[in-house]
Amino acid sequence: MSFDRQLLDIICCPATHAPLKLMPDSLLERLNSRIESGEIKQRDDSQVTEPLVQALITEDERLAYPIRDDIPLLLEEFGIVIAQADGS
């Protein structure tokens, strides 16, 4: 089973209410590299310990939300600030 892309028409970022899209593979790889290094935190300040298989990202590419077992975790505390992928 995979994420139902039709959901993108009805869901939005819980923090900003911005539209969401699937995270591009190139960004997913960069983020996962930083997760493996222990450098990525969620908005609730807890460390992300599991690599992301898929994620949703706001259209402005500032916040991301993991998709686990084909379910997007759309709670503010699960949000990941994308600037962390570049070390910011």
Gaussian input, Z-matrix of N, CA and C with variables (Angstrom, degrees):
# hf/3-21g

backbone

0 1
 N
 C     1     B1
 C     2     B2     1     A1
 N     3     B3     2     A2     1     D1
 C     4     B4     3     A3     2     D2
 C     5     B5     4     A4     3     D3
 N     6     B6     5     A5     4     D4
 C     7     B7     6     A6     5     D5
 C     8     B8     7     A7     6     D6
 N     9     B9     8     A8     7     D7
 C    10    B10     9     A9     8     D8
 C    11    B11    10    A10     9     D9
 N    12    B12    11    A11    10    D10
 C    13    B13    12    A12    11    D11
 C    14    B14    13    A13    12    D12
 N    15    B15    14    A14    13    D13
 C    16    B16    15    A15    14    D14
 C    17    B17    16    A16    15    D15
 N    18    B18    17    A17    16    D16
 C    19    B19    18    A18    17    D17
 C    20    B20    19    A19    18    D18
 N    21    B21    20    A20    19    D19
 C    22    B22    21    A21    20    D20
 C    23    B23    22    A22    21    D21
 N    24    B24    23    A23    22    D22
 C    25    B25    24    A24    23    D23
 C    26    B26    25    A25    24    D24
 N    27    B27    26    A26    25    D25
 C    28    B28    27    A27    26    D26
 C    29    B29    28    A28    27    D27
 N    30    B30    29    A29    28    D28
 C    31    B31    30    A30    29    D29
 C    32    B32    31    A31    30    D30
 N    33    B33    32    A32    31    D31
 C    34    B34    33    A33    32    D32
 C    35    B35    34    A34    33    D33
 N    36    B36    35    A35    34    D34
 C    37    B37    36    A36    35    D35
 C    38    B38    37    A37    36    D36
 N    39    B39    38    A38    37    D37
 C    40    B40    39    A39    38    D38
 C    41    B41    40    A40    39    D39
 N    42    B42    41    A41    40    D40
 C    43    B43    42    A42    41    D41
 C    44    B44    43    A43    42    D42
 N    45    B45    44    A44    43    D43
 C    46    B46    45    A45    44    D44
 C    47    B47    46    A46    45    D45
 N    48    B48    47    A47    46    D46
 C    49    B49    48    A48    47    D47
 C    50    B50    49    A49    48    D48
 N    51    B51    50    A50    49    D49
 C    52    B52    51    A51    50    D50
 C    53    B53    52    A52    51    D51
 N    54    B54    53    A53    52    D52
 C    55    B55    54    A54    53    D53
 C    56    B56    55    A55    54    D54
 N    57    B57    56    A56    55    D55
 C    58    B58    57    A57    56    D56
 C    59    B59    58    A58    57    D57
 N    60    B60    59    A59    58    D58
 C    61    B61    60    A60    59    D59
 C    62    B62    61    A61    60    D60
 N    63    B63    62    A62    61    D61
 C    64    B64    63    A63    62    D62
 C    65    B65    64    A64    63    D63
 N    66    B66    65    A65    64    D64
 C    67    B67    66    A66    65    D65
 C    68    B68    67    A67    66    D66
 N    69    B69    68    A68    67    D67
 C    70    B70    69    A69    68    D68
 C    71    B71    70    A70    69    D69
 N    72    B72    71    A71    70    D70
 C    73    B73    72    A72    71    D71
 C    74    B74    73    A73    72    D72
 N    75    B75    74    A74    73    D73
 C    76    B76    75    A75    74    D74
 C    77    B77    76    A76    75    D75
 N    78    B78    77    A77    76    D76
 C    79    B79    78    A78    77    D77
 C    80    B80    79    A79    78    D78
 N    81    B81    80    A80    79    D79
 C    82    B82    81    A81    80    D80
 C    83    B83    82    A82    81    D81
 N    84    B84    83    A83    82    D82
 C    85    B85    84    A84    83    D83
 C    86    B86    85    A85    84    D84
 N    87    B87    86    A86    85    D85
 C    88    B88    87    A87    86    D86
 C    89    B89    88    A88    87    D87
 N    90    B90    89    A89    88    D88
 C    91    B91    90    A90    89    D89
 C    92    B92    91    A91    90    D90
 N    93    B93    92    A92    91    D91
 C    94    B94    93    A93    92    D92
 C    95    B95    94    A94    93    D93
 N    96    B96    95    A95    94    D94
 C    97    B97    96    A96    95    D95
 C    98    B98    97    A97    96    D96
 N    99    B99    98    A98    97    D97
 C   100   B100    99    A99    98    D98
 C   101   B101   100   A100    99    D99
 N   102   B102   101   A101   100   D100
 C   103   B103   102   A102   101   D101
 C   104   B104   103   A103   102   D102
 N   105   B105   104   A104   103   D103
 C   106   B106   105   A105   104   D104
 C   107   B107   106   A106   105   D105
 N   108   B108   107   A107   106   D106
 C   109   B109   108   A108   107   D107
 C   110   B110   109   A109   108   D108
 N   111   B111   110   A110   109   D109
 C   112   B112   111   A111   110   D110
 C   113   B113   112   A112   111   D111
 N   114   B114   113   A113   112   D112
 C   115   B115   114   A114   113   D113
 C   116   B116   115   A115   114   D114
 N   117   B117   116   A116   115   D115
 C   118   B118   117   A117   116   D116
 C   119   B119   118   A118   117   D117
 N   120   B120   119   A119   118   D118
 C   121   B121   120   A120   119   D119
 C   122   B122   121   A121   120   D120
 N   123   B123   122   A122   121   D121
 C   124   B124   123   A123   122   D122
 C   125   B125   124   A124   123   D123
 N   126   B126   125   A125   124   D124
 C   127   B127   126   A126   125   D125
 C   128   B128   127   A127   126   D126
 N   129   B129   128   A128   127   D127
 C   130   B130   129   A129   128   D128
 C   131   B131   130   A130   129   D129
 N   132   B132   131   A131   130   D130
 C   133   B133   132   A132   131   D131
 C   134   B134   133   A133   132   D132
 N   135   B135   134   A134   133   D133
 C   136   B136   135   A135   134   D134
 C   137   B137   136   A136   135   D135
 N   138   B138   137   A137   136   D136
 C   139   B139   138   A138   137   D137
 C   140   B140   139   A139   138   D138
 N   141   B141   140   A140   139   D139
 C   142   B142   141   A141   140   D140
 C   143   B143   142   A142   141   D141
 N   144   B144   143   A143   142   D142
 C   145   B145   144   A144   143   D143
 C   146   B146   145   A145   144   D144
 N   147   B147   146   A146   145   D145
 C   148   B148   147   A147   146   D146
 C   149   B149   148   A148   147   D147
 N   150   B150   149   A149   148   D148
 C   151   B151   150   A150   149   D149
 C   152   B152   151   A151   150   D150
 N   153   B153   152   A152   151   D151
 C   154   B154   153   A153   152   D152
 C   155   B155   154   A154   153   D153
 N   156   B156   155   A155   154   D154
 C   157   B157   156   A156   155   D155
 C   158   B158   157   A157   156   D156
 N   159   B159   158   A158   157   D157
 C   160   B160   159   A159   158   D158
 C   161   B161   160   A160   159   D159
 N   162   B162   161   A161   160   D160
 C   163   B163   162   A162   161   D161
 C   164   B164   163   A163   162   D162
 N   165   B165   164   A164   163   D163
 C   166   B166   165   A165   164   D164
 C   167   B167   166   A166   165   D165
 N   168   B168   167   A167   166   D166
 C   169   B169   168   A168   167   D167
 C   170   B170   169   A169   168   D168
 N   171   B171   170   A170   169   D169
 C   172   B172   171   A171   170   D170
 C   173   B173   172   A172   171   D171
 N   174   B174   173   A173   172   D172
 C   175   B175   174   A174   173   D173
 C   176   B176   175   A175   174   D174
 N   177   B177   176   A176   175   D175
 C   178   B178   177   A177   176   D176
 C   179   B179   178   A178   177   D177
 N   180   B180   179   A179   178   D178
 C   181   B181   180   A180   179   D179
 C   182   B182   181   A181   180   D180
 N   183   B183   182   A182   181   D181
 C   184   B184   183   A183   182   D182
 C   185   B185   184   A184   183   D183
 N   186   B186   185   A185   184   D184
 C   187   B187   186   A186   185   D185
 C   188   B188   187   A187   186   D186
 N   189   B189   188   A188   187   D187
 C   190   B190   189   A189   188   D188
 C   191   B191   190   A190   189   D189
 N   192   B192   191   A191   190   D190
 C   193   B193   192   A192   191   D191
 C   194   B194   193   A193   192   D192
 N   195   B195   194   A194   193   D193
 C   196   B196   195   A195   194   D194
 C   197   B197   196   A196   195   D195
 N   198   B198   197   A197   196   D196
 C   199   B199   198   A198   197   D197
 C   200   B200   199   A199   198   D198
 N   201   B201   200   A200   199   D199
 C   202   B202   201   A201   200   D200
 C   203   B203   202   A202   201   D201
 N   204   B204   203   A203   202   D202
 C   205   B205   204   A204   203   D203
 C   206   B206   205   A205   204   D204
 N   207   B207   206   A206   205   D205
 C   208   B208   207   A207   206   D206
 C   209   B209   208   A208   207   D207
 N   210   B210   209   A209   208   D208
 C   211   B211   210   A210   209   D209
 C   212   B212   211   A211   210   D210
 N   213   B213   212   A212   211   D211
 C   214   B214   213   A213   212   D212
 C   215   B215   214   A214   213   D213
 N   216   B216   215   A215   214   D214
 C   217   B217   216   A216   215   D215
 C   218   B218   217   A217   216   D216
 N   219   B219   218   A218   217   D217
 C   220   B220   219   A219   218   D218
 C   221   B221   220   A220   219   D219
 N   222   B222   221   A221   220   D220
 C   223   B223   222   A222   221   D221
 C   224   B224   223   A223   222   D222
 N   225   B225   224   A224   223   D223
 C   226   B226   225   A225   224   D224
 C   227   B227   226   A226   225   D225
 N   228   B228   227   A227   226   D226
 C   229   B229   228   A228   227   D227
 C   230   B230   229   A229   228   D228
 N   231   B231   230   A230   229   D229
 C   232   B232   231   A231   230   D230
 C   233   B233   232   A232   231   D231
 N   234   B234   233   A233   232   D232
 C   235   B235   234   A234   233   D233
 C   236   B236   235   A235   234   D234
 N   237   B237   236   A236   235   D235
 C   238   B238   237   A237   236   D236
 C   239   B239   238   A238   237   D237
 N   240   B240   239   A239   238   D238
 C   241   B241   240   A240   239   D239
 C   242   B242   241   A241   240   D240
 N   243   B243   242   A242   241   D241
 C   244   B244   243   A243   242   D242
 C   245   B245   244   A244   243   D243
 N   246   B246   245   A245   244   D244
 C   247   B247   246   A246   245   D245
 C   248   B248   247   A247   246   D246
 N   249   B249   248   A248   247   D247
 C   250   B250   249   A249   248   D248
 C   251   B251   250   A250   249   D249
 N   252   B252   251   A251   250   D250
 C   253   B253   252   A252   251   D251
 C   254   B254   253   A253   252   D252
 N   255   B255   254   A254   253   D253
 C   256   B256   255   A255   254   D254
 C   257   B257   256   A256   255   D255
 N   258   B258   257   A257   256   D256
 C   259   B259   258   A258   257   D257
 C   260   B260   259   A259   258   D258
 N   261   B261   260   A260   259   D259
 C   262   B262   261   A261   260   D260
 C   263   B263   262   A262   261   D261

   B1=1.4488
   B2=1.5263
   B3=1.3133
   B4=1.4559
   B5=1.5269
   B6=1.3196
   B7=1.4544
   B8=1.5251
   B9=1.3065
   B10=1.4630
   B11=1.5280
   B12=1.3190
   B13=1.4644
   B14=1.5252
   B15=1.3173
   B16=1.4651
   B17=1.5310
   B18=1.3342
   B19=1.4591
   B20=1.5267
   B21=1.3270
   B22=1.4607
   B23=1.5261
   B24=1.3220
   B25=1.4618
   B26=1.5328
   B27=1.3459
   B28=1.4619
   B29=1.5273
   B30=1.3301
   B31=1.4622
   B32=1.5252
   B33=1.3331
   B34=1.4611
   B35=1.5213
   B36=1.3119
   B37=1.4559
   B38=1.5298
   B39=1.3381
   B40=1.4649
   B41=1.5306
   B42=1.3179
   B43=1.4680
   B44=1.5276
   B45=1.3297
   B46=1.4734
   B47=1.5262
   B48=1.3163
   B49=1.4720
   B50=1.5282
   B51=1.3313
   B52=1.4658
   B53=1.5308
   B54=1.3327
   B55=1.4679
   B56=1.5310
   B57=1.3262
   B58=1.4655
   B59=1.5171
   B60=1.3224
   B61=1.4623
   B62=1.5184
   B63=1.3190
   B64=1.4688
   B65=1.5244
   B66=1.3182
   B67=1.4644
   B68=1.5286
   B69=1.3249
   B70=1.4713
   B71=1.5381
   B72=1.3287
   B73=1.4695
   B74=1.5268
   B75=1.3198
   B76=1.4686
   B77=1.5297
   B78=1.3195
   B79=1.4582
   B80=1.5262
   B81=1.3166
   B82=1.4561
   B83=1.5280
   B84=1.3207
   B85=1.4692
   B86=1.5258
   B87=1.3332
   B88=1.4753
   B89=1.5198
   B90=1.3146
   B91=1.4529
   B92=1.5215
   B93=1.3299
   B94=1.4683
   B95=1.5204
   B96=1.3012
   B97=1.4637
   B98=1.5293
   B99=1.3254
   B100=1.4728
   B101=1.5348
   B102=1.3383
   B103=1.4693
   B104=1.5222
   B105=1.3313
   B106=1.4645
   B107=1.5193
   B108=1.3272
   B109=1.4617
   B110=1.5286
   B111=1.3297
   B112=1.4585
   B113=1.5146
   B114=1.3401
   B115=1.4582
   B116=1.5298
   B117=1.3244
   B118=1.4584
   B119=1.5243
   B120=1.3366
   B121=1.4553
   B122=1.5236
   B123=1.3158
   B124=1.4521
   B125=1.5217
   B126=1.3134
   B127=1.4644
   B128=1.5239
   B129=1.3388
   B130=1.4678
   B131=1.5239
   B132=1.3299
   B133=1.4673
   B134=1.5288
   B135=1.3271
   B136=1.4604
   B137=1.5249
   B138=1.3109
   B139=1.4629
   B140=1.5195
   B141=1.3208
   B142=1.4628
   B143=1.5206
   B144=1.3180
   B145=1.4625
   B146=1.5182
   B147=1.3201
   B148=1.4682
   B149=1.5256
   B150=1.3246
   B151=1.4664
   B152=1.5294
   B153=1.3089
   B154=1.4587
   B155=1.5196
   B156=1.3120
   B157=1.4631
   B158=1.5179
   B159=1.3246
   B160=1.4539
   B161=1.5144
   B162=1.3202
   B163=1.4593
   B164=1.5205
   B165=1.3108
   B166=1.4529
   B167=1.5088
   B168=1.3146
   B169=1.4544
   B170=1.5165
   B171=1.3231
   B172=1.4574
   B173=1.5268
   B174=1.3127
   B175=1.4626
   B176=1.5226
   B177=1.3534
   B178=1.4646
   B179=1.5345
   B180=1.3319
   B181=1.4713
   B182=1.5318
   B183=1.3207
   B184=1.4683
   B185=1.5136
   B186=1.3356
   B187=1.4583
   B188=1.5225
   B189=1.3306
   B190=1.4630
   B191=1.5229
   B192=1.3188
   B193=1.4592
   B194=1.5264
   B195=1.3351
   B196=1.4622
   B197=1.5262
   B198=1.3144
   B199=1.4611
   B200=1.5183
   B201=1.3069
   B202=1.4678
   B203=1.5262
   B204=1.3182
   B205=1.4668
   B206=1.5230
   B207=1.3347
   B208=1.4678
   B209=1.5283
   B210=1.3291
   B211=1.4618
   B212=1.5258
   B213=1.3504
   B214=1.4641
   B215=1.5304
   B216=1.3249
   B217=1.4629
   B218=1.5338
   B219=1.3126
   B220=1.4600
   B221=1.5260
   B222=1.3123
   B223=1.4502
   B224=1.5200
   B225=1.3379
   B226=1.4663
   B227=1.5151
   B228=1.3195
   B229=1.4634
   B230=1.5257
   B231=1.3351
   B232=1.4644
   B233=1.5229
   B234=1.3195
   B235=1.4592
   B236=1.5268
   B237=1.3145
   B238=1.4682
   B239=1.5253
   B240=1.3218
   B241=1.4602
   B242=1.5282
   B243=1.3131
   B244=1.4593
   B245=1.5234
   B246=1.3158
   B247=1.4761
   B248=1.5243
   B249=1.3348
   B250=1.4653
   B251=1.5373
   B252=1.3248
   B253=1.4681
   B254=1.5202
   B255=1.3387
   B256=1.4632
   B257=1.5204
   B258=1.3332
   B259=1.4498
   B260=1.5138
   B261=1.3281
   B262=1.4728
   B263=1.5137
   A1=108.68
   A2=117.17
   A3=120.07
   A4=109.39
   A5=115.22
   A6=121.65
   A7=110.79
   A8=116.50
   A9=123.11
   A10=109.22
   A11=116.44
   A12=121.77
   A13=113.06
   A14=118.70
   A15=120.79
   A16=110.86
   A17=116.86
   A18=119.83
   A19=112.08
   A20=116.90
   A21=120.23
   A22=112.18
   A23=117.22
   A24=121.06
   A25=112.37
   A26=117.11
   A27=119.18
   A28=114.76
   A29=118.23
   A30=119.36
   A31=110.59
   A32=115.05
   A33=119.86
   A34=109.16
   A35=115.95
   A36=122.35
   A37=108.66
   A38=117.93
   A39=119.25
   A40=113.40
   A41=117.88
   A42=121.17
   A43=112.06
   A44=116.69
   A45=120.50
   A46=113.45
   A47=116.65
   A48=123.85
   A49=112.02
   A50=116.64
   A51=121.47
   A52=109.54
   A53=116.88
   A54=120.15
   A55=110.72
   A56=115.59
   A57=121.92
   A58=110.40
   A59=114.89
   A60=122.43
   A61=107.46
   A62=116.83
   A63=119.94
   A64=109.48
   A65=116.13
   A66=120.90
   A67=109.56
   A68=117.77
   A69=120.41
   A70=110.39
   A71=115.38
   A72=121.06
   A73=112.77
   A74=117.59
   A75=120.31
   A76=111.39
   A77=116.75
   A78=120.74
   A79=110.54
   A80=117.02
   A81=121.89
   A82=110.53
   A83=116.90
   A84=121.31
   A85=111.28
   A86=117.54
   A87=120.68
   A88=111.33
   A89=115.91
   A90=120.64
   A91=110.80
   A92=117.27
   A93=120.61
   A94=112.17
   A95=117.32
   A96=120.55
   A97=110.24
   A98=116.40
   A99=121.22
   A100=111.26
   A101=117.30
   A102=120.59
   A103=109.23
   A104=117.15
   A105=121.36
   A106=111.89
   A107=117.18
   A108=121.94
   A109=112.19
   A110=116.62
   A111=120.66
   A112=114.23
   A113=117.03
   A114=120.90
   A115=114.81
   A116=118.34
   A117=120.52
   A118=110.26
   A119=114.48
   A120=121.01
   A121=109.75
   A122=114.65
   A123=121.28
   A124=108.40
   A125=116.34
   A126=120.46
   A127=112.52
   A128=118.15
   A129=120.40
   A130=111.65
   A131=116.64
   A132=125.80
   A133=113.85
   A134=118.29
   A135=120.03
   A136=109.13
   A137=115.23
   A138=120.84
   A139=111.15
   A140=116.43
   A141=121.78
   A142=106.56
   A143=117.14
   A144=120.95
   A145=113.75
   A146=117.46
   A147=120.89
   A148=110.06
   A149=117.84
   A150=119.91
   A151=109.93
   A152=115.41
   A153=121.23
   A154=110.00
   A155=116.32
   A156=121.13
   A157=108.71
   A158=115.44
   A159=123.48
   A160=107.56
   A161=116.66
   A162=121.27
   A163=109.23
   A164=114.64
   A165=121.52
   A166=107.68
   A167=116.06
   A168=121.47
   A169=108.53
   A170=116.13
   A171=119.14
   A172=108.78
   A173=116.51
   A174=120.05
   A175=112.45
   A176=117.57
   A177=119.79
   A178=112.04
   A179=115.95
   A180=124.75
   A181=113.25
   A182=115.91
   A183=120.53
   A184=113.06
   A185=117.91
   A186=122.01
   A187=109.94
   A188=114.91
   A189=120.62
   A190=109.40
   A191=114.70
   A192=122.05
   A193=108.05
   A194=116.82
   A195=119.64
   A196=112.37
   A197=114.57
   A198=122.44
   A199=105.48
   A200=116.90
   A201=122.62
   A202=108.46
   A203=116.58
   A204=121.53
   A205=111.20
   A206=116.08
   A207=124.55
   A208=113.69
   A209=117.64
   A210=121.64
   A211=109.09
   A212=117.86
   A213=119.34
   A214=110.26
   A215=116.20
   A216=121.68
   A217=108.08
   A218=115.13
   A219=121.26
   A220=111.68
   A221=115.41
   A222=122.77
   A223=106.80
   A224=116.28
   A225=119.82
   A226=113.07
   A227=117.15
   A228=119.93
   A229=113.54
   A230=118.55
   A231=121.72
   A232=112.63
   A233=117.34
   A234=121.19
   A235=111.85
   A236=115.19
   A237=122.11
   A238=107.04
   A239=115.85
   A240=120.33
   A241=107.59
   A242=116.87
   A243=122.72
   A244=113.31
   A245=118.30
   A246=120.45
   A247=111.19
   A248=117.59
   A249=120.95
   A250=112.15
   A251=116.52
   A252=120.61
   A253=110.94
   A254=115.57
   A255=120.51
   A256=111.64
   A257=116.43
   A258=120.06
   A259=114.25
   A260=117.50
   A261=121.12
   A262=110.90
   D1=146.02
   D2=178.73
   D3=-133.06
   D4=166.27
   D5=-177.97
   D6=-57.96
   D7=132.66
   D8=-179.76
   D9=-80.76
   D10=106.48
   D11=-176.95
   D12=-63.47
   D13=-20.02
   D14=177.99
   D15=-65.67
   D16=-22.86
   D17=177.21
   D18=-62.72
   D19=-25.74
   D20=-178.80
   D21=-61.78
   D22=-19.91
   D23=178.40
   D24=-76.67
   D25=-19.17
   D26=-173.68
   D27=-121.81
   D28=-9.58
   D29=-179.87
   D30=-105.65
   D31=160.84
   D32=178.62
   D33=-149.72
   D34=171.11
   D35=177.86
   D36=-62.70
   D37=128.42
   D38=179.80
   D39=-69.80
   D40=-21.42
   D41=-178.43
   D42=-88.12
   D43=-44.02
   D44=-173.40
   D45=-112.44
   D46=-12.39
   D47=-176.81
   D48=65.96
   D49=17.06
   D50=177.09
   D51=-75.05
   D52=151.73
   D53=175.18
   D54=-61.40
   D55=154.04
   D56=-179.74
   D57=-116.43
   D58=154.59
   D59=174.68
   D60=-141.19
   D61=166.61
   D62=176.01
   D63=-69.98
   D64=140.06
   D65=179.74
   D66=-70.01
   D67=133.15
   D68=177.03
   D69=-63.62
   D70=147.39
   D71=-178.02
   D72=-57.19
   D73=-38.23
   D74=-178.01
   D75=-62.65
   D76=-41.09
   D77=178.21
   D78=-71.82
   D79=-38.31
   D80=177.50
   D81=-59.06
   D82=-42.52
   D83=178.39
   D84=-63.90
   D85=-44.10
   D86=178.64
   D87=-62.73
   D88=-43.84
   D89=-179.94
   D90=-64.77
   D91=-43.61
   D92=179.01
   D93=-63.56
   D94=-34.86
   D95=176.70
   D96=-61.48
   D97=-42.36
   D98=178.91
   D99=-72.13
   D100=-32.31
   D101=175.67
   D102=-63.21
   D103=-45.34
   D104=179.03
   D105=-60.93
   D106=-28.90
   D107=178.76
   D108=-84.86
   D109=-1.62
   D110=179.62
   D111=74.80
   D112=26.43
   D113=-173.51
   D114=-106.56
   D115=3.78
   D116=-175.84
   D117=-113.76
   D118=133.48
   D119=178.08
   D120=-123.44
   D121=152.03
   D122=173.01
   D123=-80.10
   D124=171.81
   D125=-179.18
   D126=-64.22
   D127=-22.04
   D128=177.07
   D129=-84.53
   D130=8.53
   D131=177.37
   D132=75.31
   D133=9.26
   D134=175.37
   D135=-87.00
   D136=146.70
   D137=-177.58
   D138=-73.95
   D139=138.43
   D140=173.95
   D141=-82.18
   D142=122.30
   D143=-176.00
   D144=-110.14
   D145=-20.60
   D146=-179.64
   D147=-103.34
   D148=133.73
   D149=175.14
   D150=-60.95
   D151=152.88
   D152=179.25
   D153=-90.20
   D154=129.41
   D155=174.59
   D156=-84.39
   D157=-41.54
   D158=175.73
   D159=-145.25
   D160=158.45
   D161=176.07
   D162=-154.85
   D163=155.76
   D164=171.85
   D165=-102.97
   D166=146.61
   D167=-177.65
   D168=-134.76
   D169=144.73
   D170=177.07
   D171=-65.53
   D172=154.24
   D173=-177.64
   D174=-60.47
   D175=-27.53
   D176=177.08
   D177=-84.34
   D178=1.07
   D179=176.41
   D180=58.31
   D181=39.96
   D182=177.60
   D183=-103.57
   D184=-31.37
   D185=-178.66
   D186=-129.73
   D187=146.04
   D188=177.77
   D189=-130.86
   D190=154.92
   D191=177.78
   D192=-132.78
   D193=129.42
   D194=-179.12
   D195=-67.45
   D196=152.50
   D197=169.94
   D198=-112.49
   D199=117.62
   D200=179.63
   D201=-117.61
   D202=128.94
   D203=-179.40
   D204=51.17
   D205=41.53
   D206=177.85
   D207=68.75
   D208=13.77
   D209=179.38
   D210=-117.56
   D211=120.53
   D212=177.48
   D213=-71.72
   D214=132.68
   D215=179.93
   D216=-91.20
   D217=84.54
   D218=-172.72
   D219=-95.81
   D220=61.43
   D221=171.42
   D222=-119.22
   D223=141.09
   D224=-176.21
   D225=-51.58
   D226=-41.37
   D227=-176.57
   D228=-64.89
   D229=-22.21
   D230=177.75
   D231=-84.53
   D232=-7.10
   D233=-179.77
   D234=-61.84
   D235=145.20
   D236=178.18
   D237=-121.92
   D238=124.66
   D239=177.38
   D240=-74.41
   D241=119.40
   D242=-173.23
   D243=-65.50
   D244=-26.29
   D245=179.07
   D246=-55.61
   D247=-23.54
   D248=178.52
   D249=-64.70
   D250=-26.01
   D251=-178.94
   D252=-64.90
   D253=-23.81
   D254=179.76
   D255=-104.66
   D256=8.71
   D257=178.13
   D258=85.87
   D259=11.45
   D260=-179.73
   D261=-88.34

